[in-house]
Structures are given as C-alpha cells and as structure tokens.
Amino acid sequence: MVIAEEIRARLPICGKCINCKLVIWNAEAELKTTPNLIRFKKLEQNFFYMVRCSWLKTPIFEPQFLTGCEGKQEQR
C-alpha cells in the first residue's frame, strides 16, 4: 500500500519499527475523530490513520513527534 509507505516515511521512530502497526481509513469513512486518529493529506486525497504499538499493546498518541522508544526494533 503506497499510502502506508508515505506515512511511515514521515514517522521518525514508529514507522521504522517492527512493532508499528498502521490502521488507515480514506476520507470517505464516516469516523468520529478521536485523539488516536491523525489526518494525512496526499495531493488531492485525505486519509486518517492510527499507529498501534504491538510492544506496548496500545495506540501511540502523536507518533510524528516521538523522539525515543525503548522497544524499537528495526524492520528485517
């Protein structure tokens, strides 16, 4: 999925971690925005995504600003 690659490229830590799980919706989904959902714009399309950490077993708030993570594991 191309949009997942673009989102991961903009995430400093979570996107490059084997524990990072992305959940992505397109703008047509009728979602009630919560703090876990982040808007991502790509040209003329809008998406919502959420980062879930399988190490912490929880959604990550503001993953684009994360500067450190003790559970980070590199993708193989």
Biopython code that builds the backbone (N, CA, C, O; Angstrom):
import numpy as np
from Bio.PDB.StructureBuilder import StructureBuilder

atoms = [
    (1, "MET", "N", (0.855, -1.182, 0.000)),
    (1, "MET", "CA", (0.000, 0.000, 0.000)),
    (1, "MET", "C", (0.891, 1.232, 0.000)),
    (1, "MET", "O", (1.671, 1.438, 0.930)),
    (2, "VAL", "N", (0.782, 2.037, -1.021)),
    (2, "VAL", "CA", (1.644, 3.202, -1.203)),
    (2, "VAL", "C", (1.442, 4.232, -0.095)),
    (2, "VAL", "O", (2.410, 4.824, 0.382)),
    (3, "ILE", "N", (0.215, 4.447, 0.313)),
    (3, "ILE", "CA", (-0.042, 5.457, 1.350)),
    (3, "ILE", "C", (0.632, 5.071, 2.673)),
    (3, "ILE", "O", (1.103, 5.946, 3.400)),
    (4, "ALA", "N", (0.682, 3.798, 2.983)),
    (4, "ALA", "CA", (1.356, 3.343, 4.206)),
    (4, "ALA", "C", (2.849, 3.662, 4.146)),
    (4, "ALA", "O", (3.438, 4.065, 5.149)),
    (5, "GLU", "N", (3.456, 3.485, 2.987)),
    (5, "GLU", "CA", (4.873, 3.808, 2.830)),
    (5, "GLU", "C", (5.124, 5.296, 3.043)),
    (5, "GLU", "O", (6.119, 5.677, 3.660)),
    (6, "GLU", "N", (4.232, 6.132, 2.538)),
    (6, "GLU", "CA", (4.405, 7.582, 2.708)),
    (6, "GLU", "C", (4.225, 7.992, 4.165)),
    (6, "GLU", "O", (4.959, 8.844, 4.666)),
    (7, "ILE", "N", (3.258, 7.394, 4.841)),
    (7, "ILE", "CA", (3.055, 7.710, 6.261)),
    (7, "ILE", "C", (4.269, 7.261, 7.064)),
    (7, "ILE", "O", (4.778, 8.014, 7.895)),
    (8, "ARG", "N", (4.735, 6.045, 6.823)),
    (8, "ARG", "CA", (5.913, 5.532, 7.549)),
    (8, "ARG", "C", (7.142, 6.412, 7.307)),
    (8, "ARG", "O", (7.951, 6.604, 8.215)),
    (9, "ALA", "N", (7.285, 6.935, 6.119)),
    (9, "ALA", "CA", (8.442, 7.777, 5.807)),
    (9, "ALA", "C", (8.437, 9.071, 6.626)),
    (9, "ALA", "O", (9.494, 9.651, 6.874)),
    (10, "ARG", "N", (7.262, 9.518, 7.043)),
    (10, "ARG", "CA", (7.165, 10.769, 7.816)),
    (10, "ARG", "C", (7.186, 10.540, 9.322)),
    (10, "ARG", "O", (7.243, 11.502, 10.088)),
    (11, "LEU", "N", (7.141, 9.294, 9.759)),
    (11, "LEU", "CA", (7.199, 8.985, 11.187)),
    (11, "LEU", "C", (8.647, 8.695, 11.566)),
    (11, "LEU", "O", (9.256, 7.797, 10.984)),
    (12, "PRO", "N", (9.217, 9.424, 12.520)),
    (12, "PRO", "CA", (10.638, 9.278, 12.825)),
    (12, "PRO", "C", (11.013, 7.935, 13.457)),
    (12, "PRO", "O", (12.085, 7.406, 13.162)),
    (13, "ILE", "N", (10.168, 7.376, 14.311)),
    (13, "ILE", "CA", (10.526, 6.147, 15.022)),
    (13, "ILE", "C", (9.532, 5.037, 14.752)),
    (13, "ILE", "O", (9.925, 3.956, 14.312)),
    (14, "CYS", "N", (8.251, 5.276, 15.005)),
    (14, "CYS", "CA", (7.238, 4.224, 14.867)),
    (14, "CYS", "C", (7.212, 3.621, 13.477)),
    (14, "CYS", "O", (7.076, 2.406, 13.341)),
    (15, "GLY", "N", (7.334, 4.416, 12.470)),
    (15, "GLY", "CA", (7.217, 3.915, 11.114)),
    (15, "GLY", "C", (8.316, 2.962, 10.702)),
    (15, "GLY", "O", (8.148, 2.190, 9.759)),
    (16, "LYS", "N", (9.443, 3.006, 11.399)),
    (16, "LYS", "CA", (10.571, 2.156, 11.059)),
    (16, "LYS", "C", (10.720, 0.997, 12.030)),
    (16, "LYS", "O", (11.722, 0.284, 11.985)),
    (17, "CYS", "N", (9.752, 0.796, 12.898)),
    (17, "CYS", "CA", (9.833, -0.233, 13.937)),
    (17, "CYS", "C", (8.980, -1.434, 13.559)),
    (17, "CYS", "O", (7.885, -1.276, 13.019)),
    (18, "ILE", "N", (9.474, -2.624, 13.839)),
    (18, "ILE", "CA", (8.740, -3.849, 13.536)),
    (18, "ILE", "C", (7.451, -3.935, 14.366)),
    (18, "ILE", "O", (6.524, -4.655, 13.994)),
    (19, "ASN", "N", (7.389, -3.211, 15.474)),
    (19, "ASN", "CA", (6.207, -3.220, 16.329)),
    (19, "ASN", "C", (5.115, -2.268, 15.861)),
    (19, "ASN", "O", (4.003, -2.299, 16.387)),
    (20, "CYS", "N", (5.418, -1.420, 14.873)),
    (20, "CYS", "CA", (4.469, -0.414, 14.396)),
    (20, "CYS", "C", (3.413, -1.038, 13.500)),
    (20, "CYS", "O", (3.732, -1.694, 12.509)),
    (21, "LYS", "N", (2.166, -0.828, 13.854)),
    (21, "LYS", "CA", (1.044, -1.279, 13.036)),
    (21, "LYS", "C", (0.232, -0.052, 12.638)),
    (21, "LYS", "O", (-0.223, 0.699, 13.500)),
    (22, "LEU", "N", (0.051, 0.150, 11.340)),
    (22, "LEU", "CA", (-0.740, 1.273, 10.846)),
    (22, "LEU", "C", (-2.151, 0.803, 10.511)),
    (22, "LEU", "O", (-2.343, -0.257, 9.913)),
    (23, "VAL", "N", (-3.120, 1.598, 10.901)),
    (23, "VAL", "CA", (-4.510, 1.381, 10.501)),
    (23, "VAL", "C", (-4.911, 2.635, 9.746)),
    (23, "VAL", "O", (-4.816, 3.740, 10.279)),
    (24, "ILE", "N", (-5.366, 2.471, 8.492)),
    (24, "ILE", "CA", (-5.600, 3.620, 7.605)),
    (24, "ILE", "C", (-7.017, 3.583, 7.054)),
    (24, "ILE", "O", (-7.498, 2.542, 6.606)),
    (25, "TRP", "N", (-7.681, 4.742, 7.093)),
    (25, "TRP", "CA", (-9.014, 4.898, 6.500)),
    (25, "TRP", "C", (-8.926, 6.009, 5.466)),
    (25, "TRP", "O", (-8.148, 6.949, 5.630)),
    (26, "ASN", "N", (-9.718, 5.909, 4.400)),
    (26, "ASN", "CA", (-9.763, 7.038, 3.481)),
    (26, "ASN", "C", (-10.789, 8.047, 3.994)),
    (26, "ASN", "O", (-11.546, 7.754, 4.920)),
    (27, "ALA", "N", (-10.812, 9.214, 3.400)),
    (27, "ALA", "CA", (-11.649, 10.307, 3.895)),
    (27, "ALA", "C", (-13.139, 10.030, 3.747)),
    (27, "ALA", "O", (-13.957, 10.719, 4.357)),
    (28, "GLU", "N", (-13.502, 9.032, 2.947)),
    (28, "GLU", "CA", (-14.909, 8.708, 2.764)),
    (28, "GLU", "C", (-15.506, 7.995, 3.984)),
    (28, "GLU", "O", (-16.726, 7.944, 4.139)),
    (29, "ALA", "N", (-14.658, 7.457, 4.830)),
    (29, "ALA", "CA", (-15.147, 6.774, 6.023)),
    (29, "ALA", "C", (-15.780, 7.790, 6.967)),
    (29, "ALA", "O", (-15.251, 8.885, 7.157)),
    (30, "GLU", "N", (-16.895, 7.428, 7.544)),
    (30, "GLU", "CA", (-17.571, 8.334, 8.471)),
    (30, "GLU", "C", (-17.101, 8.017, 9.891)),
    (30, "GLU", "O", (-17.786, 7.346, 10.662)),
    (31, "LEU", "N", (-15.922, 8.520, 10.202)),
    (31, "LEU", "CA", (-15.319, 8.253, 11.504)),
    (31, "LEU", "C", (-15.506, 9.440, 12.426)),
    (31, "LEU", "O", (-15.459, 10.594, 11.999)),
    (32, "LYS", "N", (-15.715, 9.147, 13.667)),
    (32, "LYS", "CA", (-15.705, 10.209, 14.667)),
    (32, "LYS", "C", (-14.251, 10.387, 15.065)),
    (32, "LYS", "O", (-13.623, 9.463, 15.583)),
    (33, "THR", "N", (-13.717, 11.578, 14.821)),
    (33, "THR", "CA", (-12.303, 11.786, 15.098)),
    (33, "THR", "C", (-12.043, 11.707, 16.598)),
    (33, "THR", "O", (-12.775, 12.276, 17.409)),
    (34, "THR", "N", (-11.005, 11.003, 16.933)),
    (34, "THR", "CA", (-10.552, 10.859, 18.311)),
    (34, "THR", "C", (-9.084, 11.263, 18.342)),
    (34, "THR", "O", (-8.473, 11.442, 17.289)),
    (35, "PRO", "N", (-8.515, 11.409, 19.518)),
    (35, "PRO", "CA", (-7.090, 11.772, 19.579)),
    (35, "PRO", "C", (-6.177, 10.737, 18.925)),
    (35, "PRO", "O", (-5.042, 11.060, 18.572)),
    (36, "ASN", "N", (-6.648, 9.499, 18.755)),
    (36, "ASN", "CA", (-5.814, 8.459, 18.154)),
    (36, "ASN", "C", (-5.707, 8.598, 16.637)),
    (36, "ASN", "O", (-4.754, 8.098, 16.038)),
    (37, "LEU", "N", (-6.675, 9.271, 16.007)),
    (37, "LEU", "CA", (-6.677, 9.382, 14.552)),
    (37, "LEU", "C", (-5.945, 10.642, 14.112)),
    (37, "LEU", "O", (-6.129, 11.716, 14.685)),
    (38, "ILE", "N", (-5.117, 10.495, 13.088)),
    (38, "ILE", "CA", (-4.337, 11.609, 12.568)),
    (38, "ILE", "C", (-4.695, 11.781, 11.100)),
    (38, "ILE", "O", (-4.812, 10.799, 10.368)),
    (39, "ARG", "N", (-4.865, 13.005, 10.675)),
    (39, "ARG", "CA", (-5.191, 13.281, 9.269)),
    (39, "ARG", "C", (-3.886, 13.321, 8.469)),
    (39, "ARG", "O", (-2.893, 13.908, 8.898)),
    (40, "PHE", "N", (-3.915, 12.690, 7.313)),
    (40, "PHE", "CA", (-2.767, 12.661, 6.409)),
    (40, "PHE", "C", (-3.243, 13.086, 5.032)),
    (40, "PHE", "O", (-4.183, 12.508, 4.487)),
    (41, "LYS", "N", (-2.598, 14.092, 4.471)),
    (41, "LYS", "CA", (-3.000, 14.589, 3.150)),
    (41, "LYS", "C", (-1.980, 14.167, 2.109)),
    (41, "LYS", "O", (-0.771, 14.295, 2.304)),
    (42, "LYS", "N", (-2.497, 13.664, 1.002)),
    (42, "LYS", "CA", (-1.651, 13.273, -0.122)),
    (42, "LYS", "C", (-2.298, 13.824, -1.385)),
    (42, "LYS", "O", (-3.338, 13.337, -1.827)),
    (43, "LEU", "N", (-1.674, 14.838, -1.954)),
    (43, "LEU", "CA", (-2.202, 15.513, -3.135)),
    (43, "LEU", "C", (-3.670, 15.869, -2.931)),
    (43, "LEU", "O", (-3.983, 16.727, -2.105)),
    (44, "GLU", "N", (-4.572, 15.231, -3.664)),
    (44, "GLU", "CA", (-5.986, 15.578, -3.559)),
    (44, "GLU", "C", (-6.748, 14.635, -2.628)),
    (44, "GLU", "O", (-7.960, 14.773, -2.466)),
    (45, "GLN", "N", (-6.054, 13.688, -2.024)),
    (45, "GLN", "CA", (-6.721, 12.717, -1.167)),
    (45, "GLN", "C", (-6.408, 12.978, 0.299)),
    (45, "GLN", "O", (-5.328, 13.457, 0.644)),
    (46, "ASN", "N", (-7.365, 12.655, 1.149)),
    (46, "ASN", "CA", (-7.178, 12.727, 2.587)),
    (46, "ASN", "C", (-7.365, 11.340, 3.175)),
    (46, "ASN", "O", (-8.207, 10.563, 2.724)),
    (47, "PHE", "N", (-6.569, 11.046, 4.186)),
    (47, "PHE", "CA", (-6.670, 9.782, 4.886)),
    (47, "PHE", "C", (-6.627, 10.050, 6.384)),
    (47, "PHE", "O", (-6.126, 11.085, 6.824)),
    (48, "PHE", "N", (-7.145, 9.126, 7.150)),
    (48, "PHE", "CA", (-6.967, 9.116, 8.595)),
    (48, "PHE", "C", (-6.159, 7.875, 8.930)),
    (48, "PHE", "O", (-6.370, 6.812, 8.346)),
    (49, "TYR", "N", (-5.240, 8.011, 9.866)),
    (49, "TYR", "CA", (-4.503, 6.821, 10.271)),
    (49, "TYR", "C", (-4.289, 6.820, 11.781)),
    (49, "TYR", "O", (-4.374, 7.851, 12.448)),
    (50, "MET", "N", (-4.011, 5.638, 12.287)),
    (50, "MET", "CA", (-3.712, 5.456, 13.697)),
    (50, "MET", "C", (-2.507, 4.534, 13.780)),
    (50, "MET", "O", (-2.397, 3.589, 12.999)),
    (51, "VAL", "N", (-1.605, 4.795, 14.714)),
    (51, "VAL", "CA", (-0.458, 3.931, 14.938)),
    (51, "VAL", "C", (-0.712, 3.126, 16.198)),
    (51, "VAL", "O", (-0.985, 3.678, 17.264)),
    (52, "ARG", "N", (-0.620, 1.816, 16.060)),
    (52, "ARG", "CA", (-0.767, 0.940, 17.220)),
    (52, "ARG", "C", (0.548, 0.216, 17.444)),
    (52, "ARG", "O", (1.120, -0.354, 16.515)),
    (53, "CYS", "N", (1.021, 0.243, 18.675)),
    (53, "CYS", "CA", (2.285, -0.398, 19.028)),
    (53, "CYS", "C", (2.003, -1.799, 19.564)),
    (53, "CYS", "O", (1.314, -1.950, 20.572)),
    (54, "SER", "N", (2.536, -2.829, 18.892)),
    (54, "SER", "CA", (2.312, -4.189, 19.366)),
    (54, "SER", "C", (3.230, -4.544, 20.536)),
    (54, "SER", "O", (3.048, -5.588, 21.163)),
    (55, "TRP", "N", (4.208, -3.697, 20.839)),
    (55, "TRP", "CA", (5.071, -3.898, 22.013)),
    (55, "TRP", "C", (4.366, -3.366, 23.264)),
    (55, "TRP", "O", (4.322, -4.041, 24.292)),
    (56, "LEU", "N", (3.816, -2.152, 23.170)),
    (56, "LEU", "CA", (3.089, -1.557, 24.294)),
    (56, "LEU", "C", (1.645, -2.038, 24.373)),
    (56, "LEU", "O", (1.005, -1.918, 25.417)),
    (57, "LYS", "N", (1.126, -2.590, 23.260)),
    (57, "LYS", "CA", (-0.273, -3.038, 23.163)),
    (57, "LYS", "C", (-1.247, -1.879, 23.325)),
    (57, "LYS", "O", (-2.279, -2.011, 23.983)),
    (58, "THR", "N", (-0.912, -0.744, 22.722)),
    (58, "THR", "CA", (-1.747, 0.444, 22.848)),
    (58, "THR", "C", (-1.539, 1.364, 21.645)),
    (58, "THR", "O", (-0.495, 1.298, 20.997)),
    (59, "PRO", "N", (-2.514, 2.216, 21.338)),
    (59, "PRO", "CA", (-2.284, 3.244, 20.305)),
    (59, "PRO", "C", (-1.249, 4.253, 20.781)),
    (59, "PRO", "O", (-1.123, 4.511, 21.978)),
    (60, "ILE", "N", (-0.517, 4.816, 19.842)),
    (60, "ILE", "CA", (0.500, 5.828, 20.153)),
    (60, "ILE", "C", (-0.074, 7.197, 19.832)),
    (60, "ILE", "O", (-0.524, 7.442, 18.713)),
    (61, "PHE", "N", (-0.057, 8.078, 20.803)),
    (61, "PHE", "CA", (-0.537, 9.439, 20.590)),
    (61, "PHE", "C", (0.584, 10.274, 19.984)),
    (61, "PHE", "O", (1.719, 10.220, 20.458)),
    (62, "GLU", "N", (0.284, 11.038, 18.952)),
    (62, "GLU", "CA", (1.236, 11.936, 18.286)),
    (62, "GLU", "C", (2.535, 11.222, 17.889)),
    (62, "GLU", "O", (3.614, 11.668, 18.281)),
    (63, "PRO", "N", (2.460, 10.127, 17.123)),
    (63, "PRO", "CA", (3.678, 9.385, 16.762)),
    (63, "PRO", "C", (4.653, 10.206, 15.927)),
    (63, "PRO", "O", (5.843, 9.896, 15.882)),
    (64, "GLN", "N", (4.159, 11.248, 15.270)),
    (64, "GLN", "CA", (5.041, 12.076, 14.446)),
    (64, "GLN", "C", (6.014, 12.895, 15.294)),
    (64, "GLN", "O", (6.993, 13.424, 14.767)),
    (65, "PHE", "N", (5.758, 13.005, 16.598)),
    (65, "PHE", "CA", (6.645, 13.763, 17.483)),
    (65, "PHE", "C", (7.441, 12.878, 18.430)),
    (65, "PHE", "O", (8.167, 13.392, 19.280)),
    (66, "LEU", "N", (7.324, 11.573, 18.306)),
    (66, "LEU", "CA", (8.027, 10.647, 19.187)),
    (66, "LEU", "C", (9.531, 10.756, 18.968)),
    (66, "LEU", "O", (9.999, 10.702, 17.831)),
    (67, "THR", "N", (10.291, 10.908, 20.051)),
    (67, "THR", "CA", (11.748, 11.065, 19.924)),
    (67, "THR", "C", (12.525, 9.910, 20.528)),
    (67, "THR", "O", (13.736, 9.820, 20.323)),
    (68, "GLY", "N", (11.874, 9.029, 21.262)),
    (68, "GLY", "CA", (12.587, 7.896, 21.840)),
    (68, "GLY", "C", (11.643, 6.748, 22.122)),
    (68, "GLY", "O", (10.465, 6.959, 22.410)),
    (69, "CYS", "N", (12.162, 5.527, 22.039)),
    (69, "CYS", "CA", (11.349, 4.343, 22.304)),
    (69, "CYS", "C", (12.272, 3.200, 22.716)),
    (69, "CYS", "O", (13.163, 2.826, 21.952)),
    (70, "GLU", "N", (12.079, 2.647, 23.894)),
    (70, "GLU", "CA", (12.929, 1.556, 24.369)),
    (70, "GLU", "C", (12.620, 0.227, 23.692)),
    (70, "GLU", "O", (13.441, -0.689, 23.731)),
    (71, "GLY", "N", (11.456, 0.110, 23.076)),
    (71, "GLY", "CA", (11.074, -1.146, 22.455)),
    (71, "GLY", "C", (11.316, -1.190, 20.954)),
    (71, "GLY", "O", (10.904, -2.142, 20.291)),
    (72, "LYS", "N", (11.978, -0.176, 20.410)),
    (72, "LYS", "CA", (12.155, -0.100, 18.946)),
    (72, "LYS", "C", (12.978, -1.272, 18.418)),
    (72, "LYS", "O", (14.060, -1.571, 18.922)),
    (73, "GLN", "N", (12.443, -1.918, 17.403)),
    (73, "GLN", "CA", (13.162, -2.978, 16.703)),
    (73, "GLN", "C", (13.135, -2.676, 15.223)),
    (73, "GLN", "O", (12.088, -2.318, 14.683)),
    (74, "GLU", "N", (14.252, -2.810, 14.567)),
    (74, "GLU", "CA", (14.335, -2.497, 13.142)),
    (74, "GLU", "C", (13.590, -3.528, 12.300)),
    (74, "GLU", "O", (13.518, -4.703, 12.661)),
    (75, "GLN", "N", (13.038, -3.078, 11.179)),
    (75, "GLN", "CA", (12.412, -3.968, 10.219)),
    (75, "GLN", "C", (13.479, -4.860, 9.600)),
    (75, "GLN", "O", (14.614, -4.425, 9.407)),
    (76, "ARG", "N", (13.129, -6.093, 9.289)),
    (76, "ARG", "CA", (14.105, -7.016, 8.678)),
    (76, "ARG", "C", (13.992, -6.994, 7.186)),
    (76, "ARG", "O", (14.729, -7.702, 6.501)),
]
sb = StructureBuilder()
sb.init_structure("model")
sb.init_model(0)
sb.init_chain("A")
sb.init_seg("    ")
for serial, (resi, resn, name, xyz) in enumerate(atoms, 1):
    if name == "N":
        sb.init_residue(resn, " ", resi, " ")
    sb.init_atom(name, np.array(xyz, "f"), 0.0, 1.0, " ", f" {name:<3s}", serial, name[0])
structure = sb.get_structure()
